[in-house]
């Protein structure tokens, strides 16, 4: 065992290095800055590039360019920076440009509280792009998750050729804890599929798949555009071509829902209540359920590690044995309606808190006891 004492932001940086990241660009912002600081220490000695942009918009542009050139790319910010990322995020989605974006969330709205955590951006991460095309959002609950999920995020970005979010928050990102990185079994690394034929059509792909890749700046002309385009990369207004492209962008994510549905559960035999949560709140849920068990009350828990695409089949499977579902969020209810939609007909209770403090296990116990 080789324990390291690190915050979640450092674990993200180390996970990025383990995934083969070779480029980082970002702009300092609390509470995400130490992702940047750690990449600045880790990347250059390995031959990578770490850049501070003049602002968030420029940083996203650098990342897009580096990814188009074939680099594995990471950036990190918080809520106000995600807002500035939005336009170029849409470009990356529409032009199928892989990257990993870490959102170390803080209390919003607007500038909010830079040193107070919350799960403030859950809906914005999903819907903060023009067109509403699906995205992948992974949610860590501790530093170990930050390391492991970052590697998985890079794999998903490469396979599906899309931006992938890691929705951390201040309490995870800036809290140090012991992690044995050597004990974590990482998945095999995934690389975007290179084009090997003769006549390259940049956005030609099979149904539900990402197109093969060639970098810009090579021997073959590679066409990119932020406008609506066909497989050849040229702007089009042909309804059939547009429809086929939109459906593929949607289906390449949604068709993979089941294998993208990462989770952790604690099933207690005989329990009739299931508590669903995500992120740092899941740790308080674990403590609350353990305390209730000592008192003779059995409650199961489900911690979602993937929240977008919504893990519909997982939710239905895990909830079917329970009479009551309790949803706990560190916001005013950004995800509970998705769970109500999927589990229509179930008895679902909700508790949300958004005041800059963590939800305590005692409060969760009160919610569970208040039938």
C-alpha positions in Angstrom: 0.0 0.0 0.0 1.3 3.4 -1.0 -1.0 6.0 0.5 -0.9 9.6 -0.7 -2.6 12.5 1.1 -4.2 14.6 -1.6 -7.1 16.8 -2.4 -9.6 15.9 -5.1 -8.1 18.5 -7.6 -4.7 16.8 -7.4 -6.3 13.4 -7.9 -8.0 14.8 -11.1 -4.6 16.0 -12.3 -3.0 12.6 -11.6 -5.8 10.8 -13.3 -5.4 13.0 -16.3 -1.7 12.1 -16.5 -2.6 8.4 -16.1 -5.0 8.8 -19.0 -2.3 10.2 -21.3 -3.3 13.9 -21.2 -0.7 16.0 -22.9 -2.3 19.5 -22.9 -4.0 21.7 -20.3 -5.3 25.2 -20.7 -7.2 27.1 -18.1 -7.7 30.3 -16.2 -7.4 30.5 -12.4 -10.7 30.4 -10.5 -11.6 29.2 -7.0 -12.0 26.4 -6.3 -10.6 24.8 -9.5 -7.2 26.6 -9.5 -5.2 23.7 -8.0 -6.1 21.4 -10.9 -4.2 24.0 -13.0 -1.4 24.2 -10.4 -0.9 20.4 -10.3 -1.0 20.1 -14.1 1.7 22.8 -14.3 3.9 20.6 -12.1 3.1 17.3 -13.8 2.8 18.0 -17.5 6.0 19.8 -18.6 8.3 17.1 -17.2 6.5 14.6 -19.3 6.7 16.7 -22.5 3.2 18.1 -22.2 2.0 21.7 -22.5 0.3 23.7 -19.8 -1.1 27.1 -20.7 -2.8 29.9 -18.8 -5.1 31.6 -21.2 -5.9 35.3 -20.9 -9.5 34.3 -19.9 -11.8 31.3 -20.0 -12.9 31.9 -23.6 -9.3 31.8 -24.8 -8.5 28.7 -22.7 -11.3 26.8 -24.3 -10.1 27.9 -27.7 -6.6 26.6 -27.0 -8.1 23.3 -25.8 -10.2 22.9 -29.0 -7.2 23.6 -31.2 -5.0 21.2 -29.3 -7.6 18.4 -29.5 -8.1 19.0 -33.2 -4.3 18.5 -33.5 -4.7 15.1 -31.8 -3.8 15.9 -28.1 -5.7 14.6 -25.2 -6.9 17.7 -23.5 -8.0 18.8 -20.0 -9.4 22.1 -18.7 -10.8 23.0 -15.3 -13.0 25.8 -14.1 -16.0 26.6 -11.9 -19.5 27.9 -12.5 -18.7 31.4 -13.8 -16.1 29.9 -16.2 -18.5 27.2 -17.4 -20.8 30.1 -18.5 -18.0 31.5 -20.6 -17.1 28.1 -22.0 -20.6 27.7 -23.4 -20.2 28.9 -27.0 -17.1 27.0 -27.7 -18.5 24.0 -25.8 -21.3 23.9 -28.5 -18.6 24.0 -31.1 -16.8 21.1 -29.6 -20.0 19.1 -29.4 -21.1 19.9 -32.9 -17.7 19.3 -34.4 -17.0 16.2 -32.3 -13.9 17.5 -30.6 -12.8 15.4 -27.6 -11.9 17.0 -24.3 -12.4 16.6 -20.5 -13.8 19.6 -18.6 -13.6 19.6 -14.8 -16.2 21.8 -13.1 -15.3 22.2 -9.5 -18.7 23.6 -8.5 -19.3 26.4 -6.0 -22.4 28.1 -4.7 -24.2 30.1 -7.4 -25.9 31.9 -9.0 -23.5 34.2 -10.9 -20.2 34.8 -9.0 -21.9 33.3 -5.9 -19.6 32.3 -3.1 -16.1 31.3 -4.3 -15.3 29.4 -1.1 -18.6 27.6 -0.6 -19.5 24.4 -2.3 -22.8 23.3 -3.9 -23.9 21.1 -6.8 -25.0 24.3 -8.6 -24.3 23.5 -12.2 -26.0 20.1 -12.7 -28.6 21.3 -15.2 -26.3 23.8 -16.8 -23.7 21.1 -17.7 -26.4 19.2 -19.5 -28.3 22.1 -21.2 -25.6 24.8 -21.5 -25.0 24.2 -25.2 -27.0 25.4 -28.2 -29.0 22.6 -29.7 -29.4 20.5 -26.6 -27.2 17.6 -27.8 -26.6 15.0 -25.0 -23.3 15.2 -23.1 -21.6 12.9 -20.6 -21.3 14.1 -17.0 -19.5 12.0 -14.3 -19.7 12.9 -10.6 -17.1 11.9 -8.0 -17.8 11.5 -4.3 -14.2 11.6 -3.1 -10.6 11.9 -4.2 -10.4 8.3 -5.2 -13.3 8.9 -7.6 -11.6 12.0 -8.9 -8.7 9.9 -10.0 -10.6 7.0 -11.5 -13.4 8.9 -13.1 -10.9 11.3 -14.8 -9.4 8.3 -16.6 -12.8 7.1 -17.6 -13.7 10.6 -18.7 -10.8 10.6 -21.1 -11.7 7.2 -22.4 -15.3 8.3 -23.1 -14.1 11.6 -24.7 -11.8 9.6 -27.1 -14.4 6.9 -27.9 -17.4 9.2 -28.5 -15.4 12.2 -29.7 -17.2 14.7 -27.4 -16.6 16.8 -24.4 -17.0 15.0 -21.1 -17.6 16.8 -17.8 -16.4 15.9 -14.3 -18.9 17.6 -11.9 -16.8 17.9 -8.7 -17.3 20.6 -6.1 -15.4 22.7 -3.7 -15.7 20.2 -0.8 -14.2 17.4 -2.9 -11.8 19.4 -4.9 -10.1 21.2 -1.9 -10.3 18.5 0.8 -7.3 16.3 1.4 -7.7 12.6 2.1 -5.7 9.4 1.9 -5.8 7.6 -1.4 -3.9 4.5 -2.5 -3.6 5.2 -6.2 -1.7 2.0 -6.8 -4.7 0.0 -5.6 -7.1 1.4 -8.1 -7.6 -0.9 -11.1 -7.8 1.5 -14.1 -9.5 0.5 -17.4 -7.4 0.1 -20.5 -6.8 3.4 -22.2 -8.9 4.3 -25.2 -7.6 6.3 -28.2 -9.8 8.0 -30.8 -10.0 5.7 -33.9 -7.6 7.0 -36.6 -8.7 7.1 -40.3 -6.7 4.6 -42.4 -8.3 4.9 -45.8 -7.5 7.1 -48.8 -10.4 9.6 -49.2 -11.0 11.2 -45.8 -14.6 12.5 -45.2 -14.3 14.1 -41.8 -17.7 13.5 -40.4 -18.6 10.2 -42.1 -19.6 7.6 -39.5 -21.8 4.6 -39.0 -25.0 5.0 -37.1 -24.5 5.7 -33.4 -20.7 6.0 -33.8 -18.1 8.8 -33.8 -16.2 9.4 -37.1 -12.7 8.3 -37.5 -10.0 10.9 -36.8 -7.2 12.7 -38.5 -5.4 15.7 -37.0 -5.4 19.1 -38.5 -2.0 20.2 -39.8 -1.1 16.8 -41.3 -0.7 15.7 -44.9 -4.5 15.3 -45.4 -6.8 18.3 -45.5 -9.1 18.2 -42.5 -12.2 20.4 -42.6 -13.8 21.8 -39.4 -16.8 24.2 -39.0 -19.0 25.3 -36.2 -21.9 25.6 -38.6 -24.4 22.8 -39.5 -22.5 20.5 -41.8 -22.8 17.2 -43.6 -20.3 14.3 -43.5 -18.0 16.2 -45.9 -17.7 19.1 -43.4 -19.3 21.6 -45.7 -22.1 23.8 -44.5 -25.5 22.4 -45.5 -29.2 23.3 -45.3 -30.4 20.0 -46.6 -33.0 18.8 -44.1 -32.3 15.1 -44.6 -28.5 15.6 -44.1 -29.1 17.8 -41.1 -31.5 15.3 -39.5 -29.2 12.4 -40.0 -26.3 14.3 -38.4 -28.4 15.5 -35.4 -29.7 12.0 -34.8 -26.2 10.5 -34.8 -24.9 13.1 -32.4 -27.7 12.2 -30.1 -27.7 8.5 -30.5 -24.0 7.9 -30.2 -24.4 9.0 -26.5 -27.9 7.7 -25.7 -27.3 4.3 -27.3 -24.4 3.7 -24.8 -26.5 4.7 -21.7 -26.2 1.3 -20.0 -22.4 1.0 -20.1 -22.0 4.7 -19.3 -24.1 4.3 -16.1 -21.5 4.2 -13.3 -22.8 3.9 -9.7 -22.1 2.6 -6.2 -24.8 1.0 -4.1 -25.3 -0.4 -0.6 -28.2 -2.7 -0.7 -29.6 -3.7 2.8 -31.8 -6.8 2.7 -35.2 -6.0 4.0 -35.0 -2.3 3.5 -38.1 -0.6 1.9 -36.5 2.8 1.4 -33.8 3.7 -1.1 -31.8 7.0 -0.9 -30.5 8.3 -4.2 -27.7 10.9 -4.2 -24.5 11.9 -6.0 -21.3 13.7 -5.3 -20.1 14.6 -1.8 -23.6 14.3 -0.5 -23.4 10.5 -1.0 -20.8 10.4 1.8 -23.3 11.9 4.3 -25.9 9.5 3.0 -23.6 6.6 3.7 -23.1 7.8 7.3 -26.8 8.4 7.8 -27.7 4.9 6.5 -25.1 3.3 8.7 -26.3 5.2 11.8 -29.9 4.2 11.1 -28.9 0.5 10.7 -27.4 0.6 14.2 -30.8 1.8 15.5 -32.5 -1.1 13.7 -33.7 0.8 10.6 -32.6 -0.6 7.3 -32.2 1.9 4.4 -30.4 1.2 1.1 -28.5 3.8 -0.9 -27.6 4.4 -4.5 -24.8 6.9 -5.4 -24.9 7.9 -9.0 -21.5 8.4 -10.6 -23.0 9.2 -14.0 -25.9 11.7 -14.1 -26.0 12.5 -17.9 -27.1 10.7 -19.9 -29.7 9.9 -17.2 -29.2 6.2 -16.2 -32.8 5.3 -16.8 -32.5 1.5 -16.9 -30.2 1.5 -13.8 -32.7 3.7 -11.9 -35.7 1.5 -12.8 -33.8 -1.7 -11.9 -32.5 -0.5 -8.6 -35.7 1.2 -7.5 -38.2 -1.5 -8.3 -37.8 -3.4 -5.0 -38.5 -0.3 -2.8 -41.7 1.3 -1.6 -40.1 4.7 -1.0 -37.4 6.7 -2.8 -35.6 9.6 -1.1 -33.5 12.0 -3.2 -30.9 14.2 -1.5 -29.2 17.0 -3.4 -26.8 19.9 -2.5 -29.0 22.3 -4.4 -32.7 23.1 -4.6 -33.7 20.1 -6.8 -31.8 20.1 -10.1 -31.9 16.4 -10.6 -34.9 15.1 -8.7 -37.3 15.7 -11.5 -35.3 13.4 -13.8 -35.7 10.7 -11.2 -39.4 11.4 -10.8 -39.8 11.2 -14.6 -38.0 7.9 -14.8 -39.7 6.4 -11.7 -43.2 7.7 -12.4 -45.6 6.2 -9.9 -43.1 5.7 -7.2 -43.4 7.5 -3.8 -40.5 10.0 -4.0 -39.4 12.4 -1.3 -36.9 15.1 -1.7 -34.6 17.2 0.4 -32.3 19.9 -1.0 -30.0 22.4 0.6 -28.2 25.3 -1.0 -26.7 27.6 1.7 -23.0 27.0 1.4 -22.8 24.2 3.9 -22.7 20.5 3.6 -25.8 18.4 4.2 -25.2 16.7 7.6 -26.0 13.0 8.1 -28.3 14.0 11.0 -30.5 16.0 8.6 -30.7 13.1 6.2 -31.7 10.8 9.0 -34.5 13.3 9.9 -35.7 13.3 6.2 -35.7 9.5 6.1 -37.5 9.2 9.4 -40.2 11.8 8.4 -42.5 9.4 6.5 
